[in-house]
Amino acid sequence: MQHRSEGRRPFARTVSTVAALLALSLSAWAAAQPDFSYSRPKTPPVAMPPVPTTRPGPPEIRFGVHRPFNPIDRFILARLQQAKRVPRPVCDDADFLRRSSLDLCGVIPTAEDVAEFMKQPSKDRRRHWIDVLLSRQMYADHWTSFWGDLLGERANIRGVPRNAFRRYIHDNLKRNRPFDAWVREMIAAEGTSEAAPQTAFLLTREEADPRKWANALTVSVTQVFQGVQLKCAECHDHPFEWWTQKDFEGMADFFGGARRRAYRNESITNRGRRIDVPFFEVVENRRRARGTFFTGSRSEQGRGRAALAELVTRRDNPYFARVTVNRLWAKMMGTGLVNPADAIGPRNPASHPELLDWLACEFIESGYDLKHILRLVANSRVYQLSSDENVATLDPMRRDEPADDERMAGSLFNAMPLRRMTAEQFYDSLLVATGRYLPDDPRFEPSISTAYPPREGSFLRTFGVTDRMTLLPRDPSETIQQSLMLLNGDLINAAVKLHEEHPIRRWRARGHSQAQIVEALFVQFLTRGPGKSERAAVMSYLGTNPKDEQWEDVQWALLNTREFQFIR
């Protein structure tokens, strides 16, 4: 009689064989991992210091005629004095008016705006104009585009009502809600996408696998709200920083209890076919919630997304306030105090660390008020300096030098750099200049009304708007396609037509002479009157009884100047 164990491999031998195979596979896996020992920091990890509880005192500074307008300038002027660099003079009213209008509201000022601005007493003119801009609807329109890029806003996010996320962002900006409040709301969002539009932030990442979805959200949260490129530690330890793959996995675990599911379908017709469109809700299973914050901080909320939301935004987080004010500074000034904005940390210190901390403290104490920081920056002397194509920079240090000396290229902010308009600024300013902004004609809908991402070949897409599926910055380079679109594109040719609401027709109706219309047209497009030679050239081209086509040609010429296309 055969024993029932005969013909079988002994249990101990089986275990040892499996262990050997497992060890072999792990060895092979380890051998296949990239070796970044040559590029990773050689020093022990250095923690990012917390934002100080007491704001740094602005230095006392005497620098000739260069007097500070507010505390921001004291930090900038002290550094310039130390570097023995003299700042540029303050810009004139025309440059300030145009610059502030584009930076705060995303459009050039109209001739009527110029007249309103000049009516104010010269002493309070700029401060008053900043307050006017921040109170306008266009402020929320413009900054919705800025935050939309960072948050991945798109018109057709799967499971979300069309444009629901845009309306959510716009509403928060319009109401000037505390920024930390809506960040917490987005990270910890639960409920249906119809009742809780903040869930759209989580649903922008459309990976089907729950772990891949958690990983994608980890990348978004750490990069956007912490300014840390933790994505490079997703598959292996970070090649240039101290972050490890374990740090990434600990952050991804905060999303472990989150799940998406369809709660209803809506049948629609698309190109003659009936299709079912799902609407999603986000639910949280708190028993599955885990998570380890990458700085080592712990939350009284325990684990899961509610804990993550609290850890990301709380007062002692060393990144959140600094990252946010640095993003606003970079948007207004052309270069961040930390550059690039998505690489903040001990190995890439700020060009003006005390100013960064002062702004972070100001942001926290203001109740995370975005408008408050923008108002401070716009009212500063450094923001109002004349522009220059050659702005003094800090020399970048090589990565293989000692950690405490490493620095990315930064700016001394001795002048305002010339900046090219964003796609939205250019497009919306074109509509404003030609009287096409907010018309009934769908061919000229402003950027805030355009579904993102814009279609391929459109003006906005050609001039740099991305698909928003990744967090890559926009490409600022000029292309042949852009030049061709400006020279003979359908949009430009249609926009300059003298329609019923065109400013030229309004000026004619008011009895303006041809010379007055030429003057007003330069103000409308370039925020300045024509020079003597410009006036003579335009008047000569128009003749005594110009046709509409000739006025269209003048507008076309103004739109194609670098002066129109750049923020000076």
C-alpha positions as CSV (number, residue, x, y, z in Angstrom):
1,M,0.0,0.0,0.0
2,Q,1.5,3.3,-1.1
3,H,1.9,5.9,1.6
4,R,0.0,9.1,0.7
5,S,3.1,11.2,1.1
6,E,5.0,9.2,-1.4
7,G,5.6,11.0,-4.8
8,R,5.3,14.4,-3.1
9,R,8.1,16.8,-2.5
10,P,8.8,17.3,1.3
11,F,7.3,20.5,2.7
12,A,10.7,21.9,3.9
13,R,12.3,21.3,0.5
14,T,9.3,23.1,-1.2
15,V,9.7,26.1,1.1
16,S,13.4,26.3,0.6
17,T,13.0,26.1,-3.2
18,V,10.4,28.9,-3.1
19,A,12.6,31.0,-0.9
20,A,15.6,30.5,-3.2
21,L,13.5,31.5,-6.3
22,L,12.1,34.5,-4.5
23,A,15.6,35.6,-3.4
24,L,16.8,35.1,-7.0
25,S,13.9,37.2,-8.4
26,L,14.5,40.0,-5.9
27,S,18.2,39.9,-6.7
28,A,17.4,40.2,-10.4
29,W,14.9,43.0,-9.7
30,A,17.5,44.9,-7.7
31,A,20.1,44.4,-10.4
32,A,17.6,45.9,-12.9
33,Q,17.0,49.0,-10.8
34,P,18.8,52.1,-12.0
35,D,21.8,53.1,-9.9
36,F,21.6,56.8,-8.9
37,S,24.3,56.6,-6.2
38,Y,26.4,59.0,-8.2
39,S,23.7,61.7,-8.4
40,R,21.9,61.4,-5.1
41,P,22.9,63.8,-2.3
42,K,26.0,62.6,-0.4
43,T,25.1,64.4,2.8
44,P,22.4,63.3,5.3
45,P,18.9,64.5,4.6
46,V,18.2,68.1,5.6
47,A,14.7,69.0,6.7
48,M,12.9,72.0,5.2
49,P,12.7,74.5,8.2
50,P,9.1,75.4,9.2
51,V,7.7,78.8,8.3
52,P,8.7,81.0,11.2
53,T,6.1,81.9,13.8
54,T,7.3,85.5,13.8
55,R,7.8,87.1,10.5
56,P,11.3,88.2,9.6
57,G,11.8,92.0,10.1
58,P,12.3,93.9,6.8
59,P,15.9,95.4,6.8
60,E,16.4,99.1,7.3
61,I,17.7,100.4,4.0
62,R,18.9,103.7,2.6
63,F,19.6,103.5,-1.1
64,G,19.7,107.0,-2.5
65,V,16.5,107.8,-4.4
66,H,15.4,104.2,-4.4
67,R,12.9,104.4,-1.6
68,P,10.7,101.4,-0.7
69,F,7.0,101.5,-1.3
70,N,6.3,98.7,1.1
71,P,8.2,96.0,3.1
72,I,8.8,93.8,0.1
73,D,11.1,96.5,-1.3
74,R,13.3,96.6,1.8
75,F,14.3,93.0,1.2
76,I,14.9,93.5,-2.5
77,L,16.8,96.8,-2.1
78,A,19.0,95.4,0.6
79,R,20.1,92.5,-1.6
80,L,20.7,94.8,-4.6
81,Q,22.8,97.1,-2.4
82,Q,24.8,94.1,-1.2
83,A,25.3,93.0,-4.8
84,K,26.3,96.6,-5.8
85,R,23.5,96.7,-8.4
86,V,21.4,99.8,-9.0
87,P,17.7,99.1,-9.8
88,R,16.0,100.6,-12.8
89,P,13.7,103.6,-12.4
90,V,10.0,103.2,-11.7
91,C,8.0,102.7,-14.9
92,D,5.7,105.4,-16.2
93,D,1.9,105.3,-15.7
94,A,1.3,103.8,-19.2
95,D,3.5,100.9,-18.6
96,F,2.2,100.3,-15.1
97,L,-1.4,100.5,-16.3
98,R,-0.8,97.9,-19.0
99,R,1.3,95.6,-16.9
100,S,-1.0,95.5,-14.0
101,S,-4.1,95.0,-16.2
102,L,-2.5,92.1,-17.9
103,D,-1.1,90.5,-14.7
104,L,-4.2,90.9,-12.6
105,C,-7.1,90.6,-15.2
106,G,-5.4,89.1,-18.2
107,V,-6.3,91.8,-20.7
108,I,-4.9,95.1,-21.9
109,P,-6.6,98.3,-20.7
110,T,-9.0,100.0,-23.1
111,A,-8.9,103.7,-24.1
112,E,-11.7,104.2,-21.6
113,D,-9.6,102.5,-18.8
114,V,-6.7,104.9,-19.6
115,A,-9.1,107.9,-19.2
116,E,-10.5,106.6,-15.9
117,F,-7.0,105.9,-14.6
118,M,-5.7,109.4,-15.4
119,K,-8.7,111.0,-13.6
120,Q,-7.3,109.8,-10.3
121,P,-4.9,112.0,-8.2
122,S,-1.3,111.0,-9.2
123,K,-0.4,110.1,-5.6
124,D,-3.1,107.4,-5.2
125,R,-3.6,106.5,-8.9
126,R,-1.8,103.2,-8.9
127,R,-3.0,102.0,-5.6
128,H,-6.6,102.8,-6.6
129,W,-6.2,101.0,-10.0
130,I,-4.9,97.8,-8.3
131,D,-8.0,97.8,-6.2
132,V,-10.2,98.3,-9.2
133,L,-8.6,95.4,-11.1
134,L,-8.9,93.0,-8.1
135,S,-12.6,93.8,-7.9
136,R,-13.4,93.0,-11.5
137,Q,-14.9,89.8,-12.8
138,M,-11.9,89.5,-15.2
139,Y,-9.7,88.9,-12.2
140,A,-11.4,85.6,-11.5
141,D,-11.5,84.8,-15.2
142,H,-7.8,85.3,-15.6
143,W,-6.7,83.4,-12.5
144,T,-9.0,80.5,-13.3
145,S,-6.7,79.9,-16.2
146,F,-3.6,80.0,-14.0
147,W,-5.0,77.6,-11.4
148,G,-6.7,75.5,-14.1
149,D,-3.3,74.6,-15.5
150,L,-2.0,73.5,-12.1
151,L,-5.1,71.6,-11.1
152,G,-5.7,69.9,-14.4
153,E,-9.1,71.6,-15.1
154,R,-10.7,70.3,-18.3
155,A,-14.2,70.7,-19.7
156,N,-14.9,67.0,-20.1
157,I,-13.5,65.1,-17.1
158,R,-15.0,61.6,-17.0
159,G,-17.8,61.3,-14.5
160,V,-18.1,65.1,-13.9
161,P,-20.6,67.5,-15.4
162,R,-19.2,69.6,-18.2
163,N,-17.1,72.5,-17.0
164,A,-18.1,71.8,-13.3
165,F,-14.5,72.1,-12.1
166,R,-13.9,75.4,-13.9
167,R,-17.0,76.8,-12.3
168,Y,-15.7,75.6,-8.9
169,I,-12.3,77.3,-9.3
170,H,-13.9,80.5,-10.7
171,D,-16.4,80.7,-7.8
172,N,-13.6,80.3,-5.2
173,L,-11.6,83.1,-6.8
174,K,-14.6,85.4,-7.3
175,R,-15.5,85.0,-3.6
176,N,-11.9,85.2,-2.6
177,R,-12.2,82.1,-0.4
178,P,-9.2,81.3,1.8
179,F,-6.9,79.2,-0.4
180,D,-6.2,76.6,2.3
181,A,-10.0,76.0,2.6
182,W,-10.5,75.0,-1.0
183,V,-7.3,72.9,-1.1
184,R,-8.5,70.9,1.9
185,E,-11.9,70.6,0.4
186,M,-10.5,69.2,-2.9
187,I,-8.1,66.7,-1.3
188,A,-10.7,65.3,1.1
189,A,-13.7,65.6,-1.3
190,E,-16.5,63.0,-1.0
191,G,-19.9,62.8,-2.6
192,T,-21.3,63.0,-6.1
193,S,-19.6,65.1,-8.8
194,E,-22.9,67.1,-9.2
195,A,-23.4,67.9,-5.6
196,A,-19.8,68.2,-4.7
197,P,-17.9,69.7,-7.6
198,Q,-14.6,69.7,-5.6
199,T,-14.5,65.9,-6.3
200,A,-13.5,66.9,-9.8
201,F,-9.9,67.5,-8.6
202,L,-9.7,63.8,-7.7
203,L,-11.4,62.8,-10.9
204,T,-9.0,64.7,-13.2
205,R,-6.8,61.7,-12.9
206,E,-8.6,59.0,-14.9
207,E,-6.3,56.0,-14.3
208,A,-8.6,52.9,-14.0
209,D,-6.4,51.0,-11.6
210,P,-6.9,52.2,-7.9
211,R,-3.2,52.2,-7.1
212,K,-2.2,54.0,-10.3
213,W,-5.0,56.5,-9.5
214,A,-3.6,57.0,-6.0
215,N,-0.1,57.4,-7.5
216,A,-1.3,60.1,-10.0
217,L,-3.0,62.0,-7.2
218,T,0.1,61.8,-5.1
219,V,2.1,63.5,-7.9
220,S,-0.5,66.2,-8.2
221,V,-0.8,67.0,-4.5
222,T,2.9,67.0,-3.8
223,Q,3.9,69.0,-6.9
224,V,1.1,71.6,-6.9
225,F,0.6,72.3,-3.2
226,Q,4.1,71.3,-1.8
227,G,6.4,72.2,-4.7
228,V,8.1,68.9,-4.5
229,Q,8.8,66.6,-7.5
230,L,8.0,63.4,-5.7
231,K,7.1,61.8,-9.0
232,C,10.7,60.9,-9.5
233,A,10.5,58.6,-6.5
234,E,7.5,56.6,-7.7
235,C,9.5,53.7,-9.2
236,H,12.8,54.2,-7.4
237,D,14.5,56.6,-5.0
238,H,14.7,60.1,-6.3
239,P,17.9,60.5,-8.5
240,F,18.7,64.0,-7.3
241,E,17.0,64.5,-3.9
242,W,16.7,62.7,-0.6
243,W,13.2,61.5,-1.3
244,T,12.8,57.7,-1.4
245,Q,10.4,55.4,-3.0
246,K,9.1,54.6,0.5
247,D,8.3,58.3,0.9
248,F,6.2,58.2,-2.3
249,E,4.4,55.0,-1.3
250,G,3.6,56.5,2.1
251,M,1.9,59.5,0.5
252,A,0.0,57.3,-2.0
253,D,-1.3,55.3,0.9
254,F,-3.4,58.3,2.0
255,F,-5.6,57.6,-1.0
256,G,-5.9,53.9,-0.2
257,G,-9.5,54.3,1.1
258,A,-10.8,56.4,-1.8
259,R,-12.9,54.8,-4.5
260,R,-14.8,56.1,-7.6
261,R,-18.0,54.6,-8.7
262,A,-20.8,55.5,-11.1
263,Y,-24.0,56.5,-9.4
264,R,-26.1,57.2,-12.5
265,N,-25.9,57.3,-16.3
266,E,-27.2,59.8,-18.7
267,S,-28.1,58.9,-22.2
268,I,-26.9,61.5,-24.8
269,T,-26.8,61.6,-28.6
270,N,-23.3,62.1,-30.1
271,R,-23.0,62.2,-33.9
272,G,-26.2,60.4,-34.3
273,R,-25.4,57.6,-31.8
274,R,-26.9,57.1,-28.3
275,I,-24.3,56.7,-25.6
276,D,-24.5,56.4,-21.8
277,V,-22.4,58.9,-19.9
278,P,-21.6,57.9,-16.3
279,F,-21.5,60.4,-13.4
280,F,-19.1,59.5,-10.6
281,E,-19.1,59.8,-6.9
282,V,-16.1,59.6,-4.6
283,V,-16.4,57.5,-1.4
284,E,-14.0,56.8,1.4
285,N,-13.5,53.5,3.2
286,R,-11.8,54.7,6.4
287,R,-10.8,51.2,7.4
288,R,-8.5,51.1,4.4
289,A,-7.1,54.5,5.0
290,R,-3.4,54.7,5.7
291,G,-0.6,57.1,4.9
292,T,2.7,58.4,6.0
293,F,3.4,62.1,5.3
294,F,6.7,62.7,3.5
295,T,8.0,65.2,6.1
296,G,7.2,62.8,9.0
297,S,4.4,65.0,10.4
298,R,1.3,63.3,11.9
299,S,-2.3,64.4,12.0
300,E,-4.9,64.2,14.7
301,Q,-7.2,63.1,11.9
302,G,-5.3,59.8,11.8
303,R,-4.8,58.6,8.3
304,G,-6.6,58.8,5.0
305,R,-7.5,61.9,2.9
306,A,-8.8,64.0,5.7
307,A,-5.5,63.6,7.5
308,L,-3.6,64.4,4.3
309,A,-5.7,67.5,3.6
310,E,-4.8,68.8,7.2
311,L,-1.1,67.9,6.9
312,V,-0.8,69.6,3.5
313,T,-2.3,73.0,4.6
314,R,-1.6,73.4,8.3
315,R,0.4,76.2,9.8
316,D,3.6,74.2,10.5
317,N,3.8,72.7,7.0
318,P,7.1,74.0,5.7
319,Y,6.0,74.0,2.1
320,F,2.4,75.0,1.5
321,A,2.5,78.8,2.2
322,R,5.9,79.2,0.7
323,V,5.0,77.4,-2.5
324,T,1.8,79.3,-2.9
325,V,3.3,82.8,-2.5
326,N,6.2,81.8,-4.7
327,R,3.8,80.8,-7.5
328,L,2.0,84.1,-7.2
329,W,5.3,86.0,-7.2
330,A,6.6,84.1,-10.3
331,K,3.4,84.8,-12.1
332,M,3.6,88.6,-11.4
333,M,7.4,89.0,-11.6
334,G,8.3,86.5,-14.4
335,T,10.7,84.6,-12.1
336,G,10.1,83.0,-8.7
337,L,11.9,83.6,-5.5
338,V,12.5,79.9,-5.8
339,N,13.2,78.9,-9.4
340,P,11.7,76.6,-10.7
341,A,8.6,76.8,-8.6
342,D,8.2,73.1,-8.5
343,A,11.5,72.4,-6.9
344,I,11.4,74.0,-3.6
345,G,13.6,72.6,-0.8
346,P,16.8,72.9,1.1
347,R,18.9,72.0,-1.9
348,N,17.3,74.8,-4.0
349,P,17.0,77.8,-1.6
350,A,15.2,81.0,-2.4
351,S,17.1,84.0,-3.9
352,H,15.6,86.1,-1.1
353,P,14.8,83.6,1.7
354,E,13.8,86.2,4.3
355,L,11.3,87.8,1.8
356,L,9.9,84.4,1.0
357,D,9.3,83.7,4.7
358,W,7.9,87.2,5.2
359,L,5.4,86.7,2.4
360,A,4.5,83.2,3.7
361,C,3.8,84.6,7.2
362,E,1.8,87.4,5.6
363,F,-0.2,84.9,3.6
364,I,-1.0,82.8,6.7
365,E,-1.9,85.7,8.9
366,S,-4.2,87.1,6.2
367,G,-6.2,83.9,6.3
368,Y,-4.6,82.5,3.1
369,D,-5.9,85.5,1.1
370,L,-4.7,85.3,-2.5
371,K,-5.8,88.8,-3.4
372,H,-3.9,90.2,-0.3
373,I,-0.6,88.8,-1.6
374,L,-1.2,90.0,-5.2
375,R,-2.1,93.5,-3.9
376,L,1.1,93.6,-1.9
377,V,3.2,92.6,-4.9
378,A,1.5,95.0,-7.3
379,N,1.9,97.9,-4.9
380,S,5.6,97.3,-4.4
381,R,8.4,99.3,-6.0
382,V,10.0,96.2,-7.4
383,Y,6.9,95.3,-9.4
384,Q,6.7,98.9,-10.7
385,L,10.3,99.1,-12.0
386,S,10.9,99.8,-15.7
387,S,11.4,96.7,-17.9
388,D,14.7,95.5,-19.3
389,E,15.6,92.6,-21.6
390,N,18.7,92.0,-19.5
391,V,17.8,91.4,-15.8
392,A,20.6,90.7,-13.3
393,T,20.6,87.1,-12.3
394,L,22.2,85.0,-9.6
395,D,24.7,82.6,-11.0
396,P,23.5,79.0,-10.8
397,M,25.7,76.7,-8.8
398,R,26.6,73.2,-10.1
399,R,24.8,70.3,-8.5
400,D,28.0,68.6,-7.5
401,E,29.1,71.4,-5.2
402,P,28.3,71.3,-1.4
403,A,24.7,71.2,-0.6
404,D,24.6,74.4,1.4
405,D,26.0,76.4,-1.6
406,E,23.7,75.0,-4.3
407,R,21.3,77.3,-6.0
408,M,19.3,77.3,-9.2
409,A,19.5,80.5,-11.3
410,G,17.5,83.3,-9.7
411,S,16.9,87.0,-10.1
412,L,18.1,90.1,-8.2
413,F,14.9,91.8,-9.4
414,N,16.8,95.0,-10.4
415,A,14.3,95.5,-13.3
416,M,11.1,94.0,-14.6
417,P,11.8,91.4,-17.3
418,L,10.0,91.7,-20.6
419,R,7.5,88.9,-20.7
420,R,5.6,87.4,-23.6
421,M,1.8,87.3,-23.1
422,T,0.3,84.0,-22.3
423,A,-2.0,82.5,-24.9
424,E,-5.1,83.7,-23.0
425,Q,-3.7,87.2,-22.4
426,F,-2.9,87.6,-26.1
427,Y,-6.3,86.2,-27.3
428,D,-8.5,88.1,-24.8
429,S,-6.5,91.3,-25.3
430,L,-7.0,91.0,-29.1
431,L,-10.8,90.7,-28.4
432,V,-10.7,93.7,-26.0
433,A,-8.8,95.9,-28.5
434,T,-11.2,95.2,-31.3
435,G,-14.4,95.4,-29.2
436,R,-15.0,91.7,-29.5
437,Y,-14.8,90.7,-25.8
438,L,-18.0,89.0,-24.5
439,P,-19.9,89.2,-27.8
440,D,-22.8,87.0,-28.8
441,D,-20.8,85.7,-31.8
442,P,-19.4,82.2,-30.7
443,R,-16.4,82.8,-33.0
444,F,-15.0,85.2,-30.5
445,E,-15.9,83.7,-27.1
446,P,-13.3,84.8,-24.5
447,S,-10.9,82.2,-23.1
448,I,-12.9,81.8,-19.9
449,S,-15.8,80.5,-22.0
450,T,-13.7,78.2,-24.1
451,A,-13.8,74.5,-23.3
452,Y,-10.3,73.3,-22.3
453,P,-8.2,71.9,-23.7
454,P,-8.9,74.0,-26.8
455,R,-9.1,72.1,-30.1
456,E,-5.9,71.5,-32.0
457,G,-5.1,74.3,-34.5
458,S,-7.1,76.9,-32.5
459,F,-5.4,80.2,-31.5
460,L,-5.1,79.2,-27.8
461,R,-3.6,75.8,-28.5
462,T,-1.2,77.2,-31.2
463,F,0.1,79.8,-28.7
464,G,0.9,77.3,-25.9
465,V,-2.2,76.0,-24.0
466,T,-1.5,72.4,-23.1
467,D,-3.9,69.4,-22.8
468,R,-3.6,69.7,-19.0
469,M,-3.2,66.0,-18.7
470,T,0.3,66.5,-17.1
471,L,1.9,69.1,-14.9
472,L,4.5,70.2,-17.5
473,P,5.0,74.0,-17.9
474,R,3.9,75.6,-21.1
475,D,6.4,76.0,-23.9
476,P,7.1,79.8,-24.2
477,S,8.9,79.5,-27.5
478,E,7.7,81.3,-30.7
479,T,6.8,79.1,-33.6
480,I,6.3,79.4,-37.4
481,Q,2.6,78.4,-36.9
482,Q,2.1,81.4,-34.5
483,S,3.7,83.8,-37.0
484,L,1.5,82.6,-39.8
485,M,-1.6,82.8,-37.7
486,L,-0.8,86.4,-36.8
487,L,0.0,87.4,-40.4
488,N,-3.0,85.8,-42.1
489,G,-5.1,83.8,-39.7
490,D,-8.8,83.7,-39.9
491,L,-9.2,85.0,-36.3
492,I,-7.1,88.1,-36.8
493,N,-8.7,88.9,-40.1
494,A,-12.2,88.5,-38.7
495,A,-11.5,90.4,-35.4
496,V,-10.3,93.6,-37.0
497,K,-13.5,94.0,-39.1
498,L,-15.3,97.2,-38.3
499,H,-18.4,95.6,-36.7
500,E,-21.2,97.6,-35.2
501,E,-19.6,97.7,-31.7
502,H,-16.1,98.3,-32.9
503,P,-14.4,101.2,-31.0
504,I,-13.6,103.0,-34.3
505,R,-17.4,103.2,-35.0
506,R,-18.0,104.5,-31.5
507,W,-15.4,107.2,-31.9
508,R,-16.9,108.2,-35.2
509,A,-20.3,108.4,-33.7
510,R,-18.9,110.8,-31.0
511,G,-17.6,113.1,-33.8
512,H,-13.9,112.3,-33.4
513,S,-11.7,113.5,-36.2
514,Q,-9.5,111.1,-38.1
515,A,-6.4,112.3,-36.2
516,Q,-8.2,111.8,-32.9
517,I,-9.2,108.2,-33.9
518,V,-5.6,107.4,-34.8
519,E,-4.6,108.7,-31.4
520,A,-7.3,106.7,-29.6
521,L,-6.4,103.5,-31.6
522,F,-2.8,103.6,-30.4
523,V,-4.0,104.0,-26.9
524,Q,-6.5,101.2,-27.3
525,F,-3.9,98.7,-28.7
526,L,-0.6,99.9,-27.1
527,T,-1.7,102.0,-24.1
528,R,0.2,105.0,-25.4
529,G,-0.3,107.6,-28.1
530,P,1.5,107.4,-31.4
531,G,5.0,109.0,-31.9
532,K,5.4,111.7,-34.4
533,S,6.7,109.5,-37.1
534,E,4.1,106.8,-36.4
535,R,1.3,109.4,-36.6
536,A,2.6,110.7,-39.9
537,A,2.9,107.2,-41.4
538,V,-0.6,106.2,-40.4
539,M,-2.2,109.4,-41.5
540,S,-0.4,109.2,-44.8
541,Y,-1.6,105.6,-45.3
542,L,-5.2,106.4,-44.5
543,G,-5.5,109.5,-46.7
544,T,-8.5,111.8,-46.5
545,N,-11.3,109.4,-46.8
546,P,-10.1,105.9,-45.6
547,K,-12.0,102.8,-46.3
548,D,-12.8,100.2,-43.6
549,E,-10.2,97.9,-45.0
550,Q,-7.5,100.6,-44.4
551,W,-8.5,100.9,-40.7
552,E,-8.4,97.1,-40.5
553,D,-4.8,97.2,-41.9
554,V,-3.8,99.6,-39.2
555,Q,-5.2,97.3,-36.5
556,W,-3.4,94.3,-38.1
557,A,-0.1,96.2,-38.0
558,L,-0.5,97.1,-34.3
559,L,-1.5,93.5,-33.4
560,N,1.7,92.3,-35.0
561,T,4.1,94.5,-33.1
562,R,6.2,93.0,-30.3
563,E,5.0,95.9,-28.2
564,F,1.4,94.5,-28.3
565,Q,2.5,90.9,-27.7
566,F,4.8,91.5,-24.7
567,I,4.2,92.7,-21.2
568,R,6.6,95.6,-20.6
